[in-house]
């Protein structure tokens, strides 16, 4: 029996923060990785979701090149990519040249979960789960009949069948079921548990100072960064700069005045409390 995608409601990667998945139909895993930003042939050894934590993905905008990686697989006629790092929407690029694509983006701190469908380089339709009367794309009402049949919206597309929601998770599952059934989407639950999948770096690769920092790490007895991904973990970069740059502390002191305050989560958003704006 297929896992479908309804189980994804509320699920996150090992970051505990987000679940961001691009699906594509019509291209293989290597091409999907390339359209998301990876150099061709740059696949690293398979990793589990938990092992991605060891890469120390850097999404802080003021700490050098932001990094992002994807774990990629194929299932039920679709290729899928699970993203780790800053929020990225590559739906139009992925769907060019007749490809179909779906982007599911869940951020636990910034609802709603959005699900968008694209084809041939254009956003066709989509909506936020539990915000279905706001529909997007060049054909925003393409799935309206499905929303009506699911008992979510009345045919006017503006009023909800049940305006007083008691079970938001159940309502979100109804919304995901529409994409699951209309497009035949499915994702094995094991991809967020134990399945090792090939990894590609799609941002921050190659780092221009990869060799320099790798040499310092080797001389200092540190674990070496992955040669295939060519990503420098954020913590290793900081340690190297502290040890080799005499101006590091002075620059950090200057940055303290406007630095974002808060806890970072992979693929997360930070707030600058002084300006109360997203970085």
N, C-alpha and C positions, 0 to 999 in steps of 0.2 A: 504493500500500500504506500502511495506517495505521501511524503511529509507535508506537501503543500507549502504555504507561507503564513498561514494564520497563526502558527506557533510563534512567529517573530514579534508579536505584540508584546512590548515591554522588554524584549530580549536585548542584551548588549554584548559587545565583545568583552575581552578581559579588562578593558579600560573601565568597565562599569559605568560608562557614560553614554555611548552611542552605539548604534548599529546602522552602518551606511553600506548599502549594497547596490551595485549596478548589475543589471542583467542584460545580456545581449543575445539576439538570435540571428544567425547568419554569418558569424565570424567565430574563429577558434580562440583559444585562451591566449596564444601569443599575440594575435591581432588586437584583442581586447586590451591587453596590457599596454601595447604600443599606443593605442588610441587614448589611453588614460595618461600617457606621458613617459612610459618606459622605453629606453633604447631597445632596439631589436636584439634578441639573443642574450638579454641580460637577466635571465631567470636564475634565481638562487635556489639552494636546496629547499625542499619542503619544510614548512614549520607549522606547528600547531598555533592556535590562537594564543595560548598562554606563553609560548616562546617568543611571540612578538614583543612582549614587555621587555625582554633583554636587549632589544634594539634601541631602546630609549628614544623613541621618536620625538623629534623636536618640533613643536608647533608654535613656540613663542616667536612673535615677529621681530623681537629685538635681540635674539640670540643666534644670529647667523642664519644661514639658509634654512628655511623651513623644510622639514622632511615628511614624506608620506610614502607608504608602501601599500601594496595590495596582495592579498592571498587569493589565488584564482583557481577555479575548478569548472567542471562542466557537469550538468545534470538535467535530465528530462528535456533535452533539445535546446537548453539555454546554457550559455557560458555566464559565470557570475564572478564578480570581483568584490571582496570585502575590503573596505578602505580603513587604514589606520593613519591618523594625522589630521591636518586641517580639513575643514569642510571643502569638498570639491564637487562641482556639478559639471560632469563631462558628457551629459546626455546627448547634446546635439552633435558633438564630435563622434561619439560612439555610434550614433545611429545613421551617420552619413552613408551614401551609396546603397540605399535600400535596406539597411539593417534596421531591425526593430530593437528597441531598448526600453528598459524600465529602471527607474531610480527610486529606491526606498531609503528614506532618511529619517531616522529616529534620533532625537536629541532629548535626553531626559530633562534638561533644564529649559529647553525652548520648544515647547509643543506649538503646532501639532506635528505629528508624524506626517510627512508628505510622501505621496506616491505619484510619480509622473510617468507617462508613456510617450515615447518619441518614435518617429519613423522617417527615414530618409532625410535626416538632418534637421528635422523640425519637431518642436514640442507639440504633440497632438492634443493631449488631454491629461488631466490629473486633478487631485484634490487633497486636502488635509483630512486625516481621519478625525471624525466628529466635527468637522467643519465643511461638510460636503456641499453646502449651498454656495460656497465659494469655489468655483471650478476654473481651471486654467487651460491654456493652450489654444491652438488655432481651431480646434473643434471641441470646445469645453463641454458640450452636452453629449459627446459620443457615448459616455457611460451612464447618462441620465436614466435610460430605461432600466439598466441594471440596478441603479440606486433605488428606483421605484419598486422594482420586483423584490428587492431585498428588504423592503419595508423601512427604508431610511428616509426617503424624501417622498413628498406628494408629487404628482406629475407637473406641477408648476415649477418645480426645481428650486423653490425658495423656502417652502415650509417643511418642517420635519414631522414625520408620522408620530414620533414620540419626543416632544420637546423637553420633557423632564427625564433625562437619562439617569438611570440608577446604576447601570453597570457599563462604565466606559470601556473596559477591556473587551466586553462582549460586542459592543458597537464597533470597536476598531477591528475586531475579527471579521465582522460583516463587511466592512470596507475592504479589507485585504482579500476576502473571499471573492469579491468581484474581479480583482486583478488575477487571482489564482485561477478562477474558472474561465474568464474571458480569454486569457493568454496562455493558459496551461503552465503557469509558473509553479516551481517547486524548488525548495532548498533543503537539503538534508540537515536535520538537527545536529548531526555529528560535526558539522563544520565549526560549530561554536563549542565543541567539547574536546574531542580527541583527534579529529582527522587532520593529518599533516597535508598542507597544500603548497604548491610552488609559490614563491614570493618574488615580487618585482618592486624595485624602487621607482616611483613615479614622480617624486619631487626631491630636490636636494642631491641628485645623483648625476654625474659624479661631483663630489665636493672638490673644489680647486685645491684645497690643502690636504687632501686625503693622504698622500705619501708623507708629507711633513708630520702630520699628527700620528700616523701609523708608526713612523720611525721613532717618535718620542715615546709612544706607548711601548714599543718593543724594548727600548733602552731602559724604560722605567719598570719593566716587568708587568705591564698591564695586558689584559686580553686584547688581541688585535681585532679591529673592526672587520666586517665581512668584505672580502675582496670583490665578490660578485656584485653586491649591493652598493659598495663604495659610499656608504653612509657613515658619517661620524656621529656616534651617540652624543647627545647633548651634554651629559655629565663628563665624558672623556674630553670633549672640546673645552669645557670650562676648566677642567683640571690642567690641561695643557697650557691654556692661555694664562692661568694664574701662575704657573711655574716658569713660563718663558717670556711673558710680556711685562716689562717693568711698569708700564702705564695702566695695567689692568685694574688695579684697585682704584686709581684716580678716576678712570672712566666709570667704574661701577658707582662710585660716590656721586658723580654728576648725574648718572641715570636715576639715582634713588628718588630725585625730586618728582619724576613723572612716570615712574615704573608702575605697571599694573600690579594690583594687590589681589591675591586670591589663590585658590588651589587649582592647579592645572590638571586637566584630564585629557587623555588622548582624543583628538578630534574636537576638543572643547572650545569654549569661548570665554575669554577673560574680560573682566570689567575693570576699567580704571575708575576707582571710586571718586577721585577728584573731579573727573569730567562726566562720570556716569554715562560713558559711551562705550560701545563695543570696539575692541581693538582688532 
